[in-house]
């Protein structure tokens, strides 16, 4: 009997953990040849999520939990679950039931057909705001154009199945800014996608506000590409060039109109040109140093306070 490990990060999900367990248990009751375990990762919840997980784990031996010492973020929580999973395949999904457990049999079927990675392509119901749908589409387009990974529109959801071999590779990554969606695409293997419609959150509120989404987008872009650095350099040279040309035209005009101030134009042109050039160089060096500074510390992606296995 093959075992499927299901990793669920939980941040303030006290109202959802029992529901998602019931849904998953119901799904596997119809899958005769598969056993399962659920690994909940409590990512620094401030509500009673941990208490609920402890109660559930005492009632059901298939429920395991990992409690972080503080909130480390969604991506480290997913990786922690993968690091401690021992199934033949690992499915990661959110605990708010927007990722439907009913899709699990289809994911397992694709895995049995020989696919190492089965990712999901999310579509939104009409009830989801136009702004949410468009910003999501824009994110994937921007990431694909500015980075070296190609994410299908809507295909960056953290609802995916990975074969044990792919999980072993994922465990070796020790990046400071984790972006598992990009890493999954980058590492290759035989992959396929299946579509699903994102459901409404059953309980609680999403912790992903606009600020976190923008930060997440920048993490994904800078983790897989240096194109933003080149764009910054090009923009710097562009504006430096525009400044030089603009002041050159002013010098000619001032000379013809007899309104020039002796030495003023040449001084401003020099300051603008070399000032812009220095900012370009300092910006590029600063971004690289910032990445190196965070990475060389080799701090762990997460710290476990408690677990029941």
Secondary structure, 3 states (H helix, E strand, C coil): CEEEEEEEEECCCCCCHHHHHHHHHHHHCCCCCEEEEEEEEECCCCCCHHHHHHHHHHHCCCEEEEEECCCCCHHHHHHHHHHCCCCCEEEECCCCCCCCHHHHHHHHHHHHCCCCEEEEEEEECCCCCHHHHHHHHHHHHHHHHHCCCCCCCCCCCCCEEEEHHHHHHHHHCCCCCCCHHHHHHHCCCCEEEEEEEECCCCCCCCCCCHHHHHHHHHHHHHHHCCHHHHHHHHHHHHHHHHHHHHHHHHHHHHHHHCCCCCCHHHHHHHHHHHHHHHHHHHHHHHHHHHHHHHHHCCCCCCCEEEECC
